[in-house]
Amino acid sequence: MSSKKAMKQAQKQAYAKHRSNITNSRFAIKKRNFNKNKKKN
């Protein structure tokens, strides 16, 4: 595998990880807020 190809793949993987972290954390925050509001009522 050429270094160029390896770099491209590494960047893709890092970006995919980054994207999934964003969606996961956003979902987790929503979940937490939902639970907080539930307890108030």
C-alpha positions in Angstrom: 0.0 0.0 0.0 1.4 3.4 -0.9 1.8 6.0 1.8 -0.7 8.3 -0.1 -3.3 5.6 0.0 -2.7 4.9 3.6 -2.9 8.5 4.6 -6.2 8.9 2.7 -7.7 5.8 4.5 -6.5 7.1 7.9 -8.1 10.4 7.3 -11.3 8.8 6.3 -11.4 6.6 9.4 -10.6 9.5 11.7 -13.4 11.6 10.1 -15.9 8.7 10.4 -15.0 8.3 14.1 -15.3 12.1 14.6 -18.7 12.1 12.9 -20.0 9.2 15.0 -18.7 10.8 18.2 -20.7 14.0 17.4 -23.9 12.2 16.7 -23.5 9.9 19.7 -22.8 12.8 22.1 -25.6 14.8 20.7 -28.0 11.9 21.2 -26.7 11.3 24.7 -27.2 14.9 25.7 -30.8 14.8 24.3 -31.4 11.6 26.3 -30.1 13.2 29.5 -32.2 16.3 29.1 -35.3 14.2 28.4 -34.7 12.3 31.7 -34.3 15.6 33.6 -37.6 17.0 32.2 -39.4 13.7 33.0 -38.3 13.9 36.7 -39.6 17.5 37.1 -43.1 16.5 35.9 
